[in-house]
Amino acid sequence: MTRSFHFSTSLLIKAIAVWLGISTIGLLIVALVGAPPNTRAVLLMGAGLVVFWVLIGGILTLRLRDRIRTRVLAIKLDWRIKFVLFATTLALIEEAITTTMTNLAPVFGVPLGAAYITASANYLDVVCLHSVVVFIPMFIAWSFLLQRYSFNPNSVLLLFGITGITGEAMFGGPQAFAEFGLWIFVYGLMVYLPAYTLPNDRGAKSPRWWHYVLAVFFPVVLSAPVAMIISTLHPIPIHFPPILPGT
């Protein structure tokens, strides 16, 4: 049963990857053929994120995961702390890519701020006041879940990806559900490798079906107070003007 479930999650991840590749190629064709300048720039930024974070990052993750696991396990530090630090590092790398894409707006043919995929062009502002600062409680939530339950790394990728879709929909609207392939990997790759490097003898038990539901929403609950504090101290959701339809 467990082996069959793990096979199913692996197959689902591959299917989502294929869909993301097909949809990204389709959007690139739209961007290059007839999209308005700002829309074209946003689509190219999104494609850049897919190439550098999902494609290159995903390939490196698969090729190096066993070597990285050996080195992480050798570090004399509590595995829960290592998990949070590792996931935070990957989130910082992902946001470095997205912020770079935003700053490449002139390369994509529009002024800086006319098109964007981050809340700001300032990396420290993005990670400290918008994104990673809110992700850290989510990673802490997952360290707690993984202490108790032996979620497979593929399941962790999918579940945190679903959490990411939920968060993006809450912030940016229901169109995030149409972008599910992107968000599954944007968020999922932050936690897949940290989950893969966990010790097998940590005393975790097999999760039941309701634990999978809990794993989607518990990180959101734990991050909500931090998000509220940040939004109070820094009540600027986006530092750019809205991207109007048809521009």
ABEGO torsion letter per residue (X at the ends): XAAAAAAAAAAAAAAAAAAAAAAAAAAAAAAAAABBAAAAAAAAAAAAAAAAAAAAAAAAAAAAAAAAAAAAAABBBBAAAAAAAAAAAAAAAAAAAAAAAAAAAAAAGBBBGABBABABABAAAAAAAABAAAAAAAAAAAAAAAAABBBBAAAAAAAAAAAAAAAAAAAAEAAAAAAAAAAAAAAAAAAAAAAAABBAAAGBBBBBAAAAAAAAAAAAAAAAAAAAAAAAABABABABBBBBBGX
